[in-house]
Amino acid sequence: MNLADIVFFFAALLIIGAALIVVFSRNIIYSAFALLGTFGGVAVLYILLSADFLAAVQVLIYVGGINVLFLFAVMMTSNIQAVKTTNRPLKMQLAVPLGIVLVAILLWIIFETPWQATPGVIFNPNTQKIGFMLLTDYLFPFEYISFVLLMVLVGAVFIARRESRPADTKEEL
Amino acid sequence: MTPLSLYHFLALAAILFGLGVICVTIKRNAIGILMGIELILNAANINFIAFSHYVTQRVDGQVFAIFVIVLAASEAAIGFAIIYMLFKRFKTISAEKFDSLKG
């Protein structure tokens, strides 16, 4: 039982505990804050997997960007009277057993497949390798995803625009 | 506990994936459904990086995980823009109220 096992155990506990709060909490704000715990736990997992650059990217983008976006959306779209939204009991009785069956099938597939896994790889920093790959093997997806980001930026601003009233356009004429 | 191996990470990602699927199914709030999608994408990312570490000696899985993170952020942004407009129009974001395509 070395340090990696202990860190993995606590990271897994954090991830699963926070995900349970996200799924089964009745208050959407509790879910939004518990999502933060999930993302942080996954970042710890990336460090265990020698993905140091990706752990930093995970914290920056997911915790610092996406989760803040979630909190903005939750704060802007919650009714003042009814902040809590409950989960429907019938859906829970049907969905949770099916989810458990799904996880059981996935676990059975995982433990029955003979993965060609090498045990215990040395940790080394790989920011340089990622940068090299992004500009040689993955050049086209890299350029294309910058285009996708531009489309998303324009699209999100356009979808959530404020509708101009007829009085404004009459004054311009 | 057996020493840390590929199976631990794959099993954790499978459980997280199942929880994400349950979250997408259960939540009445549209933002809750988006939270489930983020859980699913994180589980897939854990799989990518675990395979990149244990099976290959290259960083292909991590590069692909970067793309997954970028796309997850993009679809969260577009999803929130749509939910915001729905909230302004219908004054509610309960997913059960959006059951017809008529405007």
Chai-1 contact restraints between the chains, C-beta under 6 A:
chainA,res_idxA,chainB,res_idxB,connection_type,confidence,min_distance_angstrom,max_distance_angstrom,comment,restraint_id
A,A4,B,L4,contact,1.0,0.0,6.0,A-B,restraint_1
A,D5,B,M1,contact,1.0,0.0,6.0,A-B,restraint_2
A,D5,B,L4,contact,1.0,0.0,6.0,A-B,restraint_3
A,F8,B,L4,contact,1.0,0.0,6.0,A-B,restraint_4
A,A12,B,L12,contact,1.0,0.0,6.0,A-B,restraint_5
A,A19,B,L16,contact,1.0,0.0,6.0,A-B,restraint_6
A,A19,B,L19,contact,1.0,0.0,6.0,A-B,restraint_7
A,A19,B,L39,contact,1.0,0.0,6.0,A-B,restraint_8
A,V22,B,M35,contact,1.0,0.0,6.0,A-B,restraint_9
A,V23,B,L19,contact,1.0,0.0,6.0,A-B,restraint_10
A,V23,B,I22,contact,1.0,0.0,6.0,A-B,restraint_11
A,V23,B,C23,contact,1.0,0.0,6.0,A-B,restraint_12
A,I28,B,N29,contact,1.0,0.0,6.0,A-B,restraint_13
A,S31,B,M35,contact,1.0,0.0,6.0,A-B,restraint_14
A,L35,B,M35,contact,1.0,0.0,6.0,A-B,restraint_15
A,V42,B,N42,contact,1.0,0.0,6.0,A-B,restraint_16
A,Y46,B,I49,contact,1.0,0.0,6.0,A-B,restraint_17
A,L49,B,I49,contact,1.0,0.0,6.0,A-B,restraint_18
A,L49,B,A50,contact,1.0,0.0,6.0,A-B,restraint_19
A,L49,B,H53,contact,1.0,0.0,6.0,A-B,restraint_20
A,S50,B,H53,contact,1.0,0.0,6.0,A-B,restraint_21
A,A51,B,I49,contact,1.0,0.0,6.0,A-B,restraint_22
A,A51,B,Q62,contact,1.0,0.0,6.0,A-B,restraint_23
A,L54,B,Q62,contact,1.0,0.0,6.0,A-B,restraint_24
A,L54,B,A65,contact,1.0,0.0,6.0,A-B,restraint_25
A,I61,B,I69,contact,1.0,0.0,6.0,A-B,restraint_26
A,I61,B,A73,contact,1.0,0.0,6.0,A-B,restraint_27
A,I66,B,A73,contact,1.0,0.0,6.0,A-B,restraint_28
A,I66,B,A76,contact,1.0,0.0,6.0,A-B,restraint_29
A,A73,B,I31,contact,1.0,0.0,6.0,A-B,restraint_30
A,A73,B,F80,contact,1.0,0.0,6.0,A-B,restraint_31
A,V74,B,I31,contact,1.0,0.0,6.0,A-B,restraint_32
A,T77,B,F87,contact,1.0,0.0,6.0,A-B,restraint_33
A,T77,B,I93,contact,1.0,0.0,6.0,A-B,restraint_34
A,T85,B,R28,contact,1.0,0.0,6.0,A-B,restraint_35
A,T85,B,N29,contact,1.0,0.0,6.0,A-B,restraint_36
A,N87,B,I26,contact,1.0,0.0,6.0,A-B,restraint_37
A,K91,B,I26,contact,1.0,0.0,6.0,A-B,restraint_38
A,M92,B,I26,contact,1.0,0.0,6.0,A-B,restraint_39
A,A95,B,I22,contact,1.0,0.0,6.0,A-B,restraint_40
A,A95,B,T25,contact,1.0,0.0,6.0,A-B,restraint_41
A,A95,B,I26,contact,1.0,0.0,6.0,A-B,restraint_42
A,V96,B,I22,contact,1.0,0.0,6.0,A-B,restraint_43
A,G99,B,G18,contact,1.0,0.0,6.0,A-B,restraint_44
A,G99,B,V21,contact,1.0,0.0,6.0,A-B,restraint_45
A,G99,B,I22,contact,1.0,0.0,6.0,A-B,restraint_46
A,L102,B,G18,contact,1.0,0.0,6.0,A-B,restraint_47
A,V103,B,A14,contact,1.0,0.0,6.0,A-B,restraint_48
A,V103,B,I15,contact,1.0,0.0,6.0,A-B,restraint_49
A,V103,B,G18,contact,1.0,0.0,6.0,A-B,restraint_50
A,L106,B,A14,contact,1.0,0.0,6.0,A-B,restraint_51
A,L107,B,A11,contact,1.0,0.0,6.0,A-B,restraint_52
A,L107,B,A14,contact,1.0,0.0,6.0,A-B,restraint_53
A,I110,B,L10,contact,1.0,0.0,6.0,A-B,restraint_54
A,W115,B,L6,contact,1.0,0.0,6.0,A-B,restraint_55
A,Q116,B,V55,contact,1.0,0.0,6.0,A-B,restraint_56
A,A117,B,L6,contact,1.0,0.0,6.0,A-B,restraint_57
A,A117,B,Y54,contact,1.0,0.0,6.0,A-B,restraint_58
A,A117,B,V55,contact,1.0,0.0,6.0,A-B,restraint_59
A,N126,B,V59,contact,1.0,0.0,6.0,A-B,restraint_60
A,K129,B,V59,contact,1.0,0.0,6.0,A-B,restraint_61
A,I130,B,V59,contact,1.0,0.0,6.0,A-B,restraint_62
A,I130,B,Q62,contact,1.0,0.0,6.0,A-B,restraint_63
A,I130,B,V63,contact,1.0,0.0,6.0,A-B,restraint_64
A,M133,B,V59,contact,1.0,0.0,6.0,A-B,restraint_65
A,M133,B,V63,contact,1.0,0.0,6.0,A-B,restraint_66
A,Y138,B,V63,contact,1.0,0.0,6.0,A-B,restraint_67
A,I145,B,F67,contact,1.0,0.0,6.0,A-B,restraint_68
A,I145,B,V70,contact,1.0,0.0,6.0,A-B,restraint_69
A,V152,B,S74,contact,1.0,0.0,6.0,A-B,restraint_70
A,V152,B,A77,contact,1.0,0.0,6.0,A-B,restraint_71
A,A156,B,A77,contact,1.0,0.0,6.0,A-B,restraint_72
A,A156,B,I78,contact,1.0,0.0,6.0,A-B,restraint_73
A,A156,B,A81,contact,1.0,0.0,6.0,A-B,restraint_74
A,I159,B,A81,contact,1.0,0.0,6.0,A-B,restraint_75
A,A160,B,A81,contact,1.0,0.0,6.0,A-B,restraint_76
A,A160,B,Y84,contact,1.0,0.0,6.0,A-B,restraint_77
